[in-house]
Amino acid sequence: MQSKNRYRFFNTLSFRLTLWYSAIFFILILLGFLFFNLLLSSSLNKELDQELLGEAREISLLLEKKTIHHVRSMMMLEAESEGVQKVFYRLMNRNGDTIASTDTTRWKIGPGRKAINSILGGNEYFFETISIPGSEYEARALYSRLGKDYILQIMISTEEINRFLAVFRQIFMVIMGIMFILSTVVGWFMARRALSGVEEVTETAIQVTDGLFDKRVRITGHGEELDRLATT
């Protein structure tokens, strides 16, 4: 009997309406999350590119005022201050040969030929995303022209961005779970409220069938579909 009642419950219009309300709300929240996640990821990557360009401009200005020796020193200081595991600098000649670089323990990545050809072809800078051997995270690389004879390569790990996005996704998944439960409760309330008039008509019809011919359905007077059903 209990199993039969449960079966009847799952086939009720109230249950189906609740599923529809919850599903629509969940899909809208999911789409909003995907859009915001894409927007946030794009914004963080743009900030990273701007950071790379800012580093390249500083080194370029230093080369205009100082010597290549000062550029080497600045590269080493910047790498040490930001962390050699996080950032990498390489100074090259026009042929792509390394003149100076910071610690290559983690950054066992050669200069990209496509990027160098792009710079030699007249472009001021070139961006690319590179896989770091032995690491689950990628690196964002900038190639920039320094004067007429040099090419600068700067690489920054995307680990911080990916970790931040991972935390954001975890928090949002928890929020989505809570919102789904709330949407189910609200959906059930809305479904029951929407169908309350139908239940009243059904109860009155049962009473009339049982011989209580004086029973009538309450009519709200709003001209809704339920009023038409009640009048009938």
BAFI-3210 file (N, C-alpha, C; in Angstrom, 3 decimals, decimal comma, padded with zeros to 6 digits):
// residues 232
n [1|2|3|4|5|6|7|8|9|10|11|12|13|14|15|16|17|18|19|20|21|22|23|24|25|26|27|28|29|30|31|32|33|34|35|36|37|38|39|40|41|42|43|44|45|46|47|48|49|50|51|52|53|54|55|56|57|58|59|60|61|62|63|64|65|66|67|68|69|70|71|72|73|74|75|76|77|78|79|80|81|82|83|84|85|86|87|88|89|90|91|92|93|94|95|96|97|98|99|100|101|102|103|104|105|106|107|108|109|110|111|112|113|114|115|116|117|118|119|120|121|122|123|124|125|126|127|128|129|130|131|132|133|134|135|136|137|138|139|140|141|142|143|144|145|146|147|148|149|150|151|152|153|154|155|156|157|158|159|160|161|162|163|164|165|166|167|168|169|170|171|172|173|174|175|176|177|178|179|180|181|182|183|184|185|186|187|188|189|190|191|192|193|194|195|196|197|198|199|200|201|202|203|204|205|206|207|208|209|210|211|212|213|214|215|216|217|218|219|220|221|222|223|224|225|226|227|228|229|230|231|232]
n.u [000,836|001,897|003,926|002,395|001,146|003,396|004,123|001,929|002,295|004,673|003,703|002,028|000,711|001,665|004,184|005,525|005,427|006,985|009,460|009,904|010,063|012,343|014,279|014,403|015,238|017,696|019,110|019,259|020,826|023,153|023,927|024,411|026,581|028,509|028,837|029,783|032,091|033,582|033,854|035,276|037,640|038,626|039,067|041,043|043,136|043,628|044,550|046,915|048,326|048,628|050,268|052,584|053,261|053,776|056,083|057,847|058,004|059,271|061,814|062,599|062,773|064,829|066,950|067,261|068,366|070,446|072,944|073,330|074,171|072,981|070,364|070,430|070,934|068,611|066,693|067,414|066,988|064,237|063,184|063,995|062,648|059,927|059,809|061,442|060,172|057,838|058,127|059,923|062,739|064,210|066,798|067,479|069,326|068,825|068,777|067,707|069,329|070,321|071,249|071,201|069,621|067,198|066,890|066,732|065,764|063,114|061,990|062,325|062,180|062,454|062,947|060,169|059,970|058,090|057,175|059,509|059,958|057,719|058,273|060,600|059,445|058,315|056,443|055,696|055,306|054,532|052,240|051,884|050,642|052,148|052,998|054,289|056,908|056,479|054,683|051,358|050,249|050,021|052,013|052,050|053,390|055,392|056,827|058,971|060,172|063,368|064,878|066,894|068,353|067,755|065,675|063,171|062,038|059,420|058,016|055,215|053,817|050,589|049,511|048,485|046,183|044,685|044,347|042,839|040,499|039,689|039,006|036,932|035,091|034,535|033,317|031,110|029,789|028,886|027,145|025,355|024,223|022,844|021,090|019,647|018,224|016,672|015,249|013,759|012,078|010,701|009,596|007,889|006,076|004,996|003,834|001,927|000,340|-000,567|-002,146|-004,050|-006,671|-007,647|-007,675|-009,617|-011,894|-011,952|-012,444|-014,993|-016,437|-016,293|-017,767|-020,271|-020,775|-021,106|-023,594|-024,082|-025,593|-025,825|-023,403|-020,894|-018,376|-015,969|-015,822|-013,529|-013,816|-012,053|-011,930|-010,339|-008,956|-009,585|-011,854|-013,665|-013,736|-014,777|-017,301|-018,475]
n.v [-001,214|001,206|001,419|001,705|004,166|005,788|005,488|006,687|009,268|010,100|010,294|012,404|015,628|017,738|016,863|016,607|019,234|020,447|019,264|020,410|023,177|023,136|022,063|023,971|026,231|025,292|024,882|027,506|028,681|027,173|027,891|030,581|030,331|029,122|031,156|033,258|032,071|031,786|034,478|035,433|033,888|034,785|037,483|037,297|036,148|038,177|040,161|038,924|038,935|041,675|042,172|040,845|042,386|044,806|044,143|043,663|046,214|047,678|046,473|047,043|049,865|050,087|049,020|050,977|053,028|051,950|049,303|046,015|044,406|045,452|044,810|042,026|041,780|042,907|041,081|038,802|039,718|040,277|037,715|036,388|037,831|037,459|034,738|031,933|029,682|030,580|032,583|033,220|034,380|035,115|036,213|036,835|036,703|037,846|035,504|033,690|032,590|031,989|034,564|035,358|034,043|033,256|030,959|027,693|025,330|024,449|025,411|024,006|024,652|025,420|028,353|029,415|028,839|029,852|032,097|033,673|034,105|035,622|037,966|038,792|039,265|041,722|042,235|043,641|042,237|038,892|036,457|033,304|030,135|027,751|024,366|023,144|021,004|018,181|019,438|020,167|022,489|025,178|027,627|031,112|032,829|035,543|037,096|039,626|042,445|043,849|046,688|046,694|044,411|042,407|039,898|039,409|036,979|036,177|034,166|033,170|031,205|029,719|028,793|030,058|031,328|029,134|027,732|029,572|029,676|027,038|026,936|028,777|027,364|025,175|026,432|027,500|025,187|024,174|026,229|025,965|023,485|024,081|026,038|024,486|022,784|024,694|025,701|023,475|023,224|025,687|025,361|023,176|024,362|026,362|024,779|023,327|025,436|026,437|024,346|024,080|024,945|023,083|020,780|021,488|021,595|018,909|017,634|018,664|017,614|014,898|014,856|015,621|013,444|011,572|012,208|014,635|017,082|019,787|020,938|023,274|024,736|027,088|030,221|032,462|034,707|035,934|035,301|033,245|030,126|028,121|029,157|028,905|026,162|025,573|026,803|025,254]
n.w [000,000|000,844|-001,026|-003,303|-002,833|-002,883|-005,534|-006,779|-005,848|-007,161|-009,680|-009,678|-010,629|-009,159|-008,258|-010,706|-011,653|-009,686|-010,231|-012,742|-012,123|-010,442|-012,163|-014,235|-012,791|-011,815|-014,214|-015,163|-013,128|-013,480|-016,089|-015,609|-013,867|-015,583|-017,464|-015,814|-014,818|-017,174|-017,833|-015,602|-015,780|-018,251|-017,616|-015,612|-017,062|-018,900|-017,181|-016,396|-018,818|-019,124|-016,958|-017,765|-020,025|-018,755|-017,259|-019,381|-020,541|-018,522|-018,477|-021,072|-020,998|-019,185|-020,636|-022,558|-021,082|-019,626|-019,591|-021,163|-019,155|-016,849|-017,437|-017,258|-014,515|-013,452|-014,334|-012,853|-010,223|-010,263|-010,719|-008,407|-006,441|-007,062|-007,205|-008,344|-009,182|-010,091|-012,052|-015,091|-016,877|-020,010|-022,055|-025,394|-028,529|-031,924|-033,346|-031,664|-029,794|-026,442|-024,297|-021,667|-018,734|-016,192|-013,383|-014,650|-013,679|-013,256|-015,574|-018,177|-020,961|-024,296|-026,403|-028,379|-031,812|-033,579|-032,227|-032,121|-034,845|-035,372|-033,943|-035,263|-037,655|-037,403|-035,432|-032,225|-029,877|-028,695|-027,681|-026,002|-024,791|-022,778|-022,082|-019,046|-018,440|-016,329|-014,658|-013,599|-014,314|-016,701|-018,486|-019,092|-021,728|-022,849|-025,608|-026,434|-028,247|-027,739|-028,233|-031,203|-031,387|-029,559|-027,998|-025,676|-023,431|-021,301|-018,825|-016,964|-014,437|-014,517|-012,225|-009,870|-010,843|-011,728|-009,328|-007,883|-009,476|-009,156|-006,426|-006,479|-008,082|-006,405|-004,205|-005,497|-006,313|-003,894|-003,206|-005,325|-004,704|-002,335|-003,314|-005,098|-003,411|-002,068|-004,235|-004,916|-002,676|-002,805|-005,353|-004,907|-003,106|-004,778|-006,766|-005,291|-004,449|-006,876|-007,723|-005,826|-006,160|-008,009|-006,467|-004,660|-006,314|-007,046|-004,560|-003,972|-006,102|-005,496|-003,129|-004,104|-005,726|-003,776|-002,925|-001,717|-002,762|-002,398|-002,198|-003,222|-005,337|-004,359|-005,898|-007,174|-008,730|-010,409|-013,011|-013,914|-015,242|-013,414|-012,240|-014,311|-014,505|-011,955|-012,105|-014,096]
ca.u [000,000|002,808|004,605|001,409|001,001|004,609|004,036|000,938|002,881|005,619|002,958|001,137|001,073|002,460|005,561|006,111|005,644|008,142|010,655|010,103|010,547|013,708|015,170|014,591|016,039|019,052|019,748|019,572|021,961|024,325|024,332|025,006|027,906|029,415|029,132|030,617|033,391|034,279|034,176|036,327|038,862|039,113|039,565|042,314|044,154|043,967|045,397|048,227|048,982|049,024|051,417|053,745|053,617|054,377|057,447|058,650|058,237|060,283|063,129|062,928|063,209|066,140|067,954|067,482|069,164|071,588|073,583|072,764|074,534|071,947|069,159|070,639|070,786|067,202|066,001|067,707|066,336|062,793|062,883|064,169|061,617|058,621|059,906|061,944|059,216|056,662|058,423|061,177|063,179|065,272|067,199|068,019|069,662|067,847|068,757|067,077|070,334|070,195|072,345|071,095|068,322|067,105|066,996|066,002|065,475|061,731|061,614|063,098|061,406|063,197|062,173|059,326|060,407|056,998|057,166|060,694|059,711|056,717|058,973|061,487|058,599|057,878|055,534|056,355|055,245|053,816|051,817|051,520|050,503|053,101|052,943|055,528|057,201|056,426|053,755|049,971|049,838|050,680|052,651|051,748|054,686|055,434|058,051|058,937|061,383|064,160|065,766|067,001|069,184|067,432|064,306|062,952|060,987|058,997|056,985|054,626|052,965|049,162|049,088|047,652|044,886|043,959|043,962|041,745|039,298|039,272|038,318|035,679|034,170|034,113|032,356|029,886|029,086|028,171|026,028|024,374|023,507|021,902|020,059|018,788|017,307|015,717|014,372|012,820|011,077|009,867|008,847|006,794|005,096|004,315|003,007|000,774|-000,512|-001,197|-003,110|-004,976|-008,030|-008,037|-007,977|-010,910|-012,913|-011,999|-013,101|-016,419|-017,023|-016,430|-018,885|-021,511|-020,958|-021,585|-024,983|-024,204|-025,833|-025,818|-022,022|-020,481|-016,963|-015,786|-015,374|-012,789|-014,296|-010,960|-012,019|-009,272|-009,385|-010,197|-013,220|-014,500|-013,938|-015,659|-018,637|-018,987]
ca.v [000,000|002,353|001,495|002,212|005,602|006,448|005,499|007,692|010,580|010,426|010,533|013,543|016,847|018,562|016,380|016,933|020,682|020,729|018,893|021,419|024,403|022,913|021,859|025,261|027,081|024,724|025,152|028,942|028,900|026,550|028,760|031,774|029,951|028,920|032,471|034,013|031,397|032,165|035,901|035,560|033,309|035,701|038,690|036,971|035,945|039,498|040,810|038,288|039,456|043,048|042,095|040,482|043,557|045,785|043,690|043,853|047,656|048,096|045,999|047,786|051,203|049,941|048,807|052,261|053,912|051,233|048,315|044,676|043,859|045,890|044,039|040,705|041,917|043,145|039,823|037,929|040,262|040,100|036,291|036,032|038,480|036,873|033,283|031,322|028,663|031,250|033,403|032,897|035,387|034,704|037,232|036,162|037,524|037,723|034,115|032,849|032,048|032,551|035,393|035,271|033,541|032,942|029,531|026,837|024,033|024,093|025,918|023,325|024,935|026,242|029,438|028,997|029,355|030,638|033,389|034,433|034,536|036,689|039,192|039,184|039,713|043,098|042,382|044,110|041,180|037,676|035,666|031,904|029,336|026,648|023,321|023,022|019,584|017,765|020,264|020,103|023,835|025,740|028,935|032,134|033,352|036,749|037,407|041,059|043,000|044,792|047,370|046,074|043,202|041,429|039,426|039,032|035,998|036,108|033,146|033,155|030,041|030,005|028,010|030,866|031,536|027,864|027,428|030,483|029,223|025,766|027,283|029,416|026,316|024,392|027,242|027,639|023,909|024,113|027,180|025,383|022,439|024,739|026,691|023,451|022,360|025,786|025,790|022,358|023,577|026,764|024,782|022,383|025,303|026,996|023,771|023,057|026,623|026,543|023,254|024,012|025,084|021,817|019,854|021,885|021,135|017,447|017,271|018,990|016,643|013,634|015,014|015,604|012,044|010,854|012,573|015,964|017,914|021,208|021,407|024,116|025,129|028,528|030,905|033,673|035,851|036,548|034,914|032,322|028,826|027,370|029,685|028,303|024,767|025,571|027,140|024,062]
ca.w [000,000|000,926|-002,323|-004,257|-002,571|-003,365|-006,998|-007,131|-005,571|-008,222|-010,916|-009,515|-011,341|-008,229|-008,286|-012,010|-011,691|-008,824|-011,008|-013,789|-011,487|-009,961|-013,312|-014,915|-011,921|-011,787|-015,513|-015,217|-012,241|-014,112|-017,201|-015,006|-013,370|-016,716|-018,031|-014,876|-014,775|-018,406|-017,722|-014,594|-016,336|-019,279|-016,944|-014,944|-018,096|-019,444|-016,173|-016,470|-020,019|-018,843|-016,050|-018,600|-020,835|-017,856|-016,983|-020,594|-020,724|-017,547|-018,939|-022,292|-020,586|-018,539|-021,685|-023,231|-020,230|-019,074|-020,463|-021,106|-017,852|-015,920|-017,764|-016,649|-013,062|-013,145|-014,544|-011,719|-009,040|-010,411|-010,561|-006,998|-005,626|-007,361|-007,060|-009,588|-009,603|-010,633|-013,227|-015,773|-017,842|-020,930|-023,013|-026,578|-029,686|-033,010|-033,809|-030,663|-028,874|-025,100|-023,792|-020,207|-018,289|-014,769|-013,056|-015,603|-013,049|-013,567|-016,890|-019,213|-022,178|-025,246|-027,033|-029,508|-033,113|-034,150|-031,539|-032,553|-036,231|-035,315|-033,525|-036,365|-038,756|-037,193|-034,292|-031,008|-028,872|-029,086|-026,527|-026,190|-023,584|-022,894|-021,051|-018,272|-018,184|-014,936|-013,888|-014,060|-014,719|-017,876|-018,303|-020,092|-022,174|-023,670|-026,339|-026,723|-028,860|-026,954|-029,170|-032,517|-031,379|-028,524|-027,801|-024,280|-023,151|-019,900|-018,601|-015,630|-014,226|-014,316|-011,060|-008,969|-011,487|-011,726|-007,950|-007,535|-010,172|-008,554|-005,177|-006,878|-008,533|-005,249|-003,445|-006,267|-006,307|-002,614|-003,313|-006,243|-003,978|-001,424|-004,117|-005,683|-002,353|-001,858|-005,413|-004,832|-001,657|-003,357|-006,466|-004,338|-002,570|-005,905|-007,435|-004,434|-004,447|-008,191|-007,913|-004,692|-006,676|-008,634|-005,374|-004,096|-007,260|-006,955|-003,307|-004,095|-007,034|-004,764|-002,194|-004,890|-006,126|-002,594|-002,641|-001,096|-003,935|-002,079|-002,153|-004,343|-005,353|-004,154|-007,115|-006,779|-009,497|-011,170|-014,409|-014,264|-015,756|-012,326|-012,056|-015,352|-014,106|-010,786|-012,566|-014,784]
c.u [000,862|003,532|003,672|001,213|002,206|004,594|003,071|001,500|003,824|004,939|001,980|001,652|001,925|003,929|006,235|006,370|006,849|009,438|010,955|010,651|012,019|014,688|015,453|015,487|017,494|019,798|020,144|020,782|023,237|024,841|024,980|026,404|028,908|029,812|030,069|032,012|034,234|034,730|035,325|037,657|039,479|039,718|040,911|043,442|044,578|044,860|046,810|049,006|049,457|050,227|052,691|054,211|054,278|055,810|058,354|058,966|059,314|061,682|063,559|063,431|064,586|067,237|068,260|068,419|070,460|072,166|072,891|073,082|073,491|070,630|069,251|070,390|069,321|066,389|066,182|066,978|064,823|062,394|062,986|063,061|060,239|058,615|060,310|061,026|057,993|056,944|059,792|061,472|064,272|065,528|067,909|068,459|068,634|067,756|068,087|068,050|070,237|071,444|072,376|069,705|068,363|067,123|066,112|065,642|064,068|061,384|062,484|062,348|062,237|062,329|061,390|059,754|059,342|056,963|058,329|060,502|058,693|057,366|059,878|060,697|058,025|056,924|056,313|056,360|054,397|053,503|051,597|051,417|051,302|052,877|054,304|055,782|057,191|055,489|052,359|049,469|050,634|051,336|052,210|053,061|054,499|056,806|057,958|060,266|062,056|065,175|065,764|067,638|068,736|065,943|064,194|061,812|060,701|057,895|056,524|053,697|051,519|048,622|048,149|046,252|044,054|043,504|042,783|040,445|038,776|038,508|036,961|034,652|033,655|033,065|031,030|029,095|028,294|026,939|024,938|023,561|022,458|020,744|019,115|017,770|016,236|014,736|013,351|011,699|010,122|009,011|007,665|005,696|004,298|003,378|001,748|-000,197|-001,277|-002,311|-004,123|-006,425|-008,539|-008,424|-009,333|-012,054|-013,079|-012,748|-014,609|-017,118|-017,234|-017,620|-020,230|-021,823|-021,506|-023,003|-025,171|-024,375|-025,831|-024,405|-021,680|-018,982|-016,873|-015,193|-014,739|-013,262|-013,219|-010,984|-010,928|-009,853|-010,085|-011,618|-014,179|-014,795|-014,920|-017,110|-019,270|-019,381]
c.v [001,251|002,557|002,067|003,709|006,382|006,550|006,577|009,099|011,015|010,700|011,700|014,747|017,756|018,170|016,760|018,439|021,088|020,398|019,933|022,717|024,260|022,796|023,175|026,177|026,604|025,022|026,618|029,271|028,351|027,393|030,040|031,496|029,808|030,254|033,259|033,408|031,757|033,615|036,121|035,044|034,232|036,957|038,442|036,775|037,263|040,267|040,239|038,784|040,894|043,100|041,766|041,669|044,634|045,431|043,953|045,335|048,151|047,700|046,742|049,200|051,151|049,774|050,099|053,157|053,263|050,260|046,962|044,002|044,230|045,130|042,645|040,763|042,107|041,865|038,889|038,397|040,052|038,644|035,867|036,615|037,839|035,361|032,635|030,204|029,282|031,971|033,049|033,982|034,780|035,850|036,541|037,179|037,254|036,298|033,163|032,202|032,761|033,315|035,323|034,758|033,329|031,421|028,680|025,476|023,554|024,390|025,300|023,408|025,837|027,338|028,929|029,652|030,236|032,032|034,263|034,953|035,667|038,013|039,699|039,691|041,107|043,306|042,790|043,038|040,021|036,886|034,210|031,215|028,052|025,653|023,220|021,541|019,264|018,569|020,147|021,453|024,295|027,071|029,860|032,805|034,585|036,853|038,872|041,516|043,981|045,449|046,669|044,690|042,124|041,092|038,941|038,026|035,988|035,069|033,197|031,953|030,477|029,264|028,805|031,069|030,264|027,471|028,299|030,037|027,913|026,015|027,910|028,370|025,487|025,141|027,319|026,337|023,731|025,026|026,614|024,290|023,025|025,372|025,677|022,967|023,429|025,886|024,659|022,659|024,645|026,237|023,956|023,283|025,947|026,015|023,484|024,229|026,744|025,507|023,152|024,120|023,803|020,804|020,178|021,435|019,624|017,000|017,524|017,997|015,301|013,705|014,978|014,180|011,213|011,262|013,914|017,006|019,411|021,794|022,205|024,452|026,638|029,153|032,228|034,899|036,552|036,154|033,958|031,000|028,017|027,856|029,063|026,853|024,674|025,849|025,944|022,990]
c.w [000,000|-000,396|-003,377|-004,087|-003,069|-004,884|-007,469|-006,914|-006,696|-009,557|-010,808|-010,297|-010,463|-008,259|-009,592|-012,159|-010,842|-009,538|-012,086|-013,214|-011,078|-011,122|-014,026|-014,092|-011,904|-013,081|-015,631|-014,340|-012,862|-015,269|-016,684|-014,483|-014,508|-017,337|-017,125|-014,781|-015,994|-018,343|-016,746|-015,111|-017,382|-018,658|-016,279|-015,948|-018,744|-018,472|-016,194|-017,681|-019,808|-017,908|-016,826|-019,437|-019,975|-017,512|-018,183|-020,824|-019,761|-018,000|-020,185|-021,960|-019,930|-019,577|-022,432|-022,428|-019,745|-020,099|-020,318|-019,776|-016,801|-016,166|-017,154|-015,135|-012,670|-013,293|-013,338|-010,455|-009,089|-010,180|-009,102|-006,125|-005,844|-007,193|-008,362|-010,071|-010,283|-011,950|-013,789|-016,809|-018,727|-021,914|-024,167|-027,622|-030,787|-033,554|-032,825|-029,707|-027,535|-024,704|-022,271|-019,864|-016,782|-014,596|-013,973|-015,010|-013,377|-015,024|-017,995|-020,539|-023,081|-025,832|-028,238|-030,810|-033,760|-033,541|-032,005|-033,977|-036,283|-034,932|-034,639|-037,561|-038,560|-036,044|-033,045|-029,927|-029,382|-027,819|-026,936|-024,828|-023,760|-021,762|-020,369|-017,996|-016,689|-014,071|-014,469|-014,561|-015,934|-017,519|-019,428|-020,443|-023,046|-024,312|-026,753|-027,321|-027,897|-027,881|-030,525|-032,473|-030,409|-028,513|-026,358|-024,199|-021,644|-019,806|-017,144|-015,528|-013,986|-013,088|-010,158|-009,542|-011,415|-010,322|-007,516|-008,192|-009,594|-007,250|-005,478|-007,308|-007,360|-004,430|-004,183|-006,302|-005,008|-002,665|-004,221|-005,556|-003,050|-002,204|-004,740|-004,652|-002,117|-003,024|-005,416|-003,837|-002,193|-004,503|-005,988|-003,786|-003,703|-006,609|-006,615|-004,430|-005,773|-008,362|-006,774|-005,144|-007,319|-007,564|-004,754|-004,993|-007,168|-005,708|-003,385|-005,011|-006,350|-003,810|-002,920|-005,333|-004,986|-002,183|-001,988|-002,207|-003,660|-002,033|-003,402|-004,213|-005,204|-005,430|-006,714|-007,526|-010,288|-012,643|-014,848|-014,752|-014,668|-012,044|-013,087|-015,015|-012,944|-011,192|-013,265|-013,805]
res [m|q|s|k|n|r|y|r|f|f|n|t|l|s|f|r|l|t|l|w|y|s|a|i|f|f|i|l|i|l|l|g|f|l|f|f|n|l|l|l|s|s|s|l|n|k|e|l|d|q|e|l|l|g|e|a|r|e|i|s|l|l|l|e|k|k|t|i|h|h|v|r|s|m|m|m|l|e|a|e|s|e|g|v|q|k|v|f|y|r|l|m|n|r|n|g|d|t|i|a|s|t|d|t|t|r|w|k|i|g|p|g|r|k|a|i|n|s|i|l|g|g|n|e|y|f|f|e|t|i|s|i|p|g|s|e|y|e|a|r|a|l|y|s|r|l|g|k|d|y|i|l|q|i|m|i|s|t|e|e|i|n|r|f|l|a|v|f|r|q|i|f|m|v|i|m|g|i|m|f|i|l|s|t|v|v|g|w|f|m|a|r|r|a|l|s|g|v|e|e|v|t|e|t|a|i|q|v|t|d|g|l|f|d|k|r|v|r|i|t|g|h|g|e|e|l|d|r|l|a|t|t]
***
